[in-house]
Amino acid sequence: MMIFFRINLHLYKYALIILLCISCQKGSKSNTIDSKEKGGTETSILLHDIWILHKIEDISYSETTQKRPQLQFQVTQKKILGNDGCNQFFGKIENLTNSELEFSIMGGTKMRCPNMGAVNTYLELLKKTHYYQIMNLELSLLDANKNVLLVYKKGD
């Protein structure tokens, strides 16, 4: 009886290890499903990070600004989060492929800030985004004509 118990115990251990390995492999594959469903590749997975604003159109963003706008992509959940330099916002990724990116801003805080003109300009440029490029740890958001709207640097 004792030998039978030891054999079964070993079989259970091996079965548990195998099931654990299989579940880990399935979990790692699910991280890329959302981007590949829409025709995206590994490039769209690179978006999954925090990006700090560097340029608005061709103008460098001022170092003296109180708070730098940032954008965070949660690709697998199809969400964006961010800060416009004053208020927090969140939205939904509507379209994501290897080069296309469209999202909607769904909500956020509504504090009154000293430079609301800059905040509003930033949000309007975000809404015009249709394409993106990632090169040298920089993310460029482009309009429908592929003109550069915003340039971000990868955050830490």
Secondary structure, 3 states (H helix, E strand, C coil): CHHHHHHHHHHHHHHHHHHHHHHHHHHHHHCCHHHHHCCCCHHHHHCCCEEEEEEECCEECCCCCCCCCEEEEEHHHCEEEEECCCCEEEEEEEEECCCEEEEEEEEECCCCCCCHHHHHHHHHHHHCCCEEEEECCEEEEECCCCCEEEEEEECC
